[in-house]
Amino acid sequence: MVKLKIININDYEYSLKDEEEHNYIINMEFFDVDENPRIGDYIYINKELINPKYDGYSTSYTFGSLENKYGKENIQMEDIDVIKVTLKNKEIYLKRLYG
């Protein structure tokens, strides 16, 4: 997983920076969370999801609870569609939602 720091948020548009100073702009929407990620928080995401050459790549993602019915069923933590978000001292795992 790639560690991305949230450096700016404009509505659903998240400006992110990795540890090698590469910048990414991704539209993200979060469901099933008590609070959305904020500037300074981190998102750990599979490198394929930020690679334009990957078949499942998108510039817009929706994430929700691992139990949400709109994502893959019986998902494993190592699955490409699972992300980790660190908010202050809390970590949450979410999966990519479809449909």
Secondary structure, DSSP 8 states (H G I E B T S, - for coil): -EEEEEEEEETTEEEEE-TT--EEEEEEEE-S-SS---TT-EEEE-GGGG-TTSTT--SEEEEE-TT-TTB-TT--TTSTTEEEEEETTEEEEEEEB--
